[in-house]
Amino acid sequence: MSGEQRRTGAPQGPPWSLDLLADLHAGVLDQQTADQLRVQVQDDPEAREILAALDATSSDLAALPPLTIPDDVAARIDAALEDEVRAWAQEQSSAAAPAEPAVPQPAPAAEQGGQVIDFAAAKQRRRRKITLGAGLVGVAAAAAAVVFSVLPGNTDAGSNQAQPGTTTGRPAPLALQGEQVTLNGEQFGEIMQSEQYSSALADPQRLISCLQANGVTGGKPLGAREITLNGKPAQLLILPGGGLGKFRLLAVGPDCGPGNPAKISDSTFGG
C-alpha cells in the first residue's frame, strides 16, 4: 500500500516502505502511529539500518560549513530562477479560466473507532522538512551539479570533448579522452540527469549483475551515459563515492555482467 492511501492503525510489516520510514525519521507521523511503528521496527534489522543511515546523513549535513557562492554565480542563478517564475506565471495566466467553487467533501469516518492516518498529508509535511537524509542527498547531488555547471571555467571540456548529438532523438555517446574518465561540471550535471544505458545494461538484472561484479552491493546509479573513452565504447555509471559531494565514475565495457566486471575506468568526481 502506498503512502498516498489511507489506512487504520499502525502500518504492519516488515517490510516497510522507504517513504514510511522516512516519515517516521522526519517526525511527521502522528504520535500514536509513530510510537507503535517505532516499537515494531526495532525487531527489523533492515529498518534499523535505514533509520541509522538517515541519522548519519542528517548529522553529516548538519556539520557542513556554510556554503558560499561567488556573487556573479549567485546573480546568474537568481536571474535563471526569475526567468522560470516569470514564464510559469505567464503560462498560468493564459491558461486560467473561471471555475465553479469547490464543494467540501466529508472526510471518511474511522473504521471501528480506529484512527485514520492521512499518509498523503504526512508525506506533504515530510517534503517540507529539509532534514530528511535520503532526500537531502539527492538535493545535494543536484545542487552540486548545478553549481559545477555554472562555475567559471567549467564551460570548456578540456581534454574531454562531447560528441554532438544525433538527430534521431538518442544522444551520441559522449566522447572522452585520457587514461581515466574525468568530467567537468557541465558534463557531470548532464550525466546526473541522464539514464542512458547500452542495450545490454538496459536490462535491470544484467545491470545489477554488472554492479555486483564491480563490488557495488546495492543502490541504483545516480546517472548513466554511453561514452567512448579513447574511441572505445563504454557505459559510464555515476555512483555514490563514500562521502558528501564525492562520486564514483565507473566505466565498464558492453559485456559487463555476471562474474565479468569489464572495468575500463574507475575514478572519482568531487569530494
C-alpha positions in Angstrom: 0.0 0.0 0.0 1.5 3.4 -1.0 1.8 6.5 1.2 -1.0 8.1 -0.8 -3.6 5.8 0.6 -5.3 5.8 4.0 -5.4 3.0 6.4 -6.3 2.5 10.1 -3.9 1.6 12.9 -0.1 1.4 12.7 1.2 0.1 9.4 2.1 -3.6 9.6 5.4 -5.1 8.5 8.1 -5.9 7.7 8.9 -4.9 5.1 8.1 -1.2 5.5 8.5 1.2 2.6 11.3 3.7 2.5 8.8 6.6 2.4 7.2 5.4 5.6 10.5 5.0 7.4 11.5 8.5 6.2 8.2 9.8 7.5 9.0 8.2 10.9 12.5 9.7 10.9 11.3 13.1 10.0 8.7 13.1 12.7 5.7 13.8 10.5 3.5 10.9 11.6 1.0 11.4 14.4 2.4 10.5 17.8 0.4 7.3 18.4 1.3 5.8 15.0 5.0 6.9 15.4 5.2 5.2 18.8 3.7 1.9 17.6 5.8 1.9 14.4 9.0 2.7 16.3 8.5 -0.4 18.6 7.8 -2.6 15.6 10.9 -1.6 13.5 13.2 -2.4 16.4 12.8 -6.0 15.5 13.7 -5.5 11.9 17.5 -5.2 11.1 16.8 -3.7 7.6 14.6 -1.0 9.0 17.1 -0.2 11.8 19.8 0.1 9.2 17.8 2.6 7.1 17.0 4.7 10.1 20.7 4.7 11.1 21.6 5.8 7.6 19.1 8.7 7.8 20.6 9.7 11.2 24.1 9.6 9.9 23.2 11.7 6.8 21.4 14.3 8.8 24.4 14.6 11.2 26.9 14.9 8.2 24.8 17.6 6.6 24.3 19.5 9.9 28.1 19.5 10.4 28.8 21.1 6.9 30.2 24.6 6.9 28.0 27.3 5.4 28.1 27.2 1.6 29.2 30.3 -0.1 28.7 31.0 -3.8 30.6 33.8 -5.7 28.4 36.9 -6.3 28.5 36.6 -10.0 27.3 32.9 -9.9 24.6 33.8 -7.4 23.4 36.5 -9.7 23.2 34.1 -12.6 21.3 31.6 -10.6 18.8 34.3 -9.4 18.3 35.5 -12.9 17.6 32.0 -14.2 15.1 31.4 -11.4 13.3 34.7 -12.0 13.0 33.8 -15.7 11.5 30.4 -14.8 9.0 32.0 -12.4 8.1 34.6 -14.9 7.5 32.0 -17.6 5.4 29.9 -15.3 3.3 32.9 -14.3 2.6 33.7 -17.9 1.5 30.2 -18.6 -0.8 30.2 -15.6 -2.3 33.5 -16.6 -3.0 32.4 -20.2 -4.5 29.1 -19.1 -6.6 30.5 -16.3 -10.4 30.0 -16.7 -13.4 30.6 -14.4 -14.1 27.5 -12.3 -17.0 26.6 -10.1 -16.4 26.8 -6.3 -15.2 23.5 -4.9 -17.8 21.7 -2.7 -16.2 20.4 0.5 -16.4 16.7 0.8 -17.0 15.0 4.2 -13.9 13.2 5.5 -14.3 9.4 5.7 -15.0 8.1 9.2 -12.6 5.9 11.1 -13.5 2.2 10.8 -14.4 0.6 14.1 -13.1 3.6 16.1 -9.6 3.2 14.6 -7.5 6.3 13.9 -7.3 7.3 10.2 -3.8 8.2 9.1 -3.6 10.6 6.2 -0.4 9.5 4.6 -0.7 12.0 1.8 -0.8 14.8 4.3 2.1 13.2 6.2 4.1 12.9 3.0 3.4 16.6 2.2 4.6 17.7 5.6 7.7 15.5 5.2 8.6 17.1 1.9 8.7 20.5 3.7 11.3 19.1 6.1 14.8 19.8 5.0 16.3 17.4 7.5 15.3 14.2 5.6 18.5 12.3 4.9 17.7 10.5 1.7 16.0 13.5 0.1 18.8 15.8 1.1 21.4 13.5 -0.5 19.6 13.8 -3.8 19.2 17.6 -3.4 22.8 17.9 -2.5 23.8 16.0 -5.6 21.5 18.0 -7.9 22.8 21.3 -6.3 26.4 20.2 -6.8 25.6 19.5 -10.5 24.1 23.0 -10.9 26.9 24.8 -9.1 29.7 22.9 -11.0 27.9 23.7 -14.3 27.8 27.4 -13.7 31.1 28.0 -12.0 33.6 29.9 -14.1 36.0 27.6 -16.1 33.5 24.7 -16.3 32.2 25.6 -19.7 35.2 24.2 -21.5 35.7 20.4 -21.6 39.5 20.5 -21.7 40.7 17.1 -22.9 37.1 15.6 -22.7 35.2 16.8 -25.7 31.5 16.0 -26.1 30.4 14.5 -29.4 27.5 16.3 -31.0 24.1 14.6 -30.5 22.4 12.7 -33.3 19.2 13.8 -34.9 17.4 10.5 -34.0 16.5 11.7 -30.5 19.1 9.5 -28.8 22.3 11.4 -28.0 25.5 10.0 -29.4 28.0 8.6 -26.9 30.0 11.2 -25.0 33.5 11.1 -26.5 36.2 11.3 -23.8 40.0 11.1 -23.8 42.5 10.1 -21.2 43.7 7.3 -19.1 40.7 7.6 -16.7 37.3 9.2 -17.1 37.3 12.8 -15.9 34.4 15.2 -16.2 34.0 18.9 -16.0 31.0 20.4 -14.1 28.8 20.7 -17.2 29.3 17.1 -18.2 28.8 15.9 -14.7 25.5 17.8 -14.4 24.3 16.4 -17.7 25.0 12.8 -16.8 23.4 13.2 -13.4 20.2 13.8 -15.2 20.6 11.0 -17.7 19.6 7.3 -17.6 21.1 6.3 -21.0 22.1 2.7 -20.9 23.6 0.5 -23.6 21.3 -2.2 -25.0 22.8 -4.9 -22.8 22.7 -2.9 -19.5 19.2 -1.6 -20.1 18.2 -5.0 -18.7 17.8 -4.3 -14.9 19.1 -7.8 -13.9 22.1 -7.5 -16.2 22.8 -4.1 -14.7 22.6 -5.4 -11.1 25.0 -8.3 -12.0 27.4 -5.8 -13.6 27.4 -3.6 -10.5 27.9 -6.6 -8.2 30.8 -7.8 -10.3 32.4 -4.4 -9.6 31.8 -4.5 -5.9 28.6 -2.5 -5.8 26.2 -4.3 -3.4 23.2 -2.1 -3.6 21.5 1.0 -5.0 20.9 2.3 -8.5 23.3 4.5 -10.4 22.7 8.2 -9.8 23.3 8.8 -13.5 24.2 6.8 -16.6 25.6 7.7 -20.1 27.0 5.8 -23.0 30.5 7.1 -23.7 33.6 6.4 -25.7 37.0 6.5 -23.9 39.8 6.9 -26.4 37.5 5.7 -29.1 36.5 2.6 -27.1 32.7 2.2 -26.4 31.8 2.0 -22.7 29.0 2.6 -20.2 29.6 5.3 -17.6 27.8 4.9 -14.3 27.8 7.6 -11.6 27.7 6.0 -8.1 28.0 7.4 -4.5 31.6 8.0 -3.7 31.6 7.3 0.1 31.3 10.9 1.2 29.3 14.0 0.8 29.9 15.7 -2.5 32.1 12.7 -3.7 31.0 10.5 -6.6 32.4 7.4 -8.2 32.8 7.4 -12.0 32.7 3.7 -13.1 33.1 3.0 -16.8 32.5 -0.6 -18.0 32.5 -2.4 -21.3 29.3 -3.5 -23.1 29.9 -7.1 -22.0 29.8 -6.3 -18.2 27.6 -8.8 -16.5 27.6 -11.8 -14.1 31.2 -12.5 -13.0 32.6 -10.1 -15.6 33.3 -6.6 -14.3 34.6 -5.5 -17.7 36.1 -2.4 -15.9 37.6 0.2 -18.2 38.0 3.1 -15.8 37.3 3.8 -12.1 37.8 7.4 -11.0 36.1 10.0 -8.7 34.5 13.4 -9.0 34.2 16.0 -6.3 34.9 15.4 -2.6 
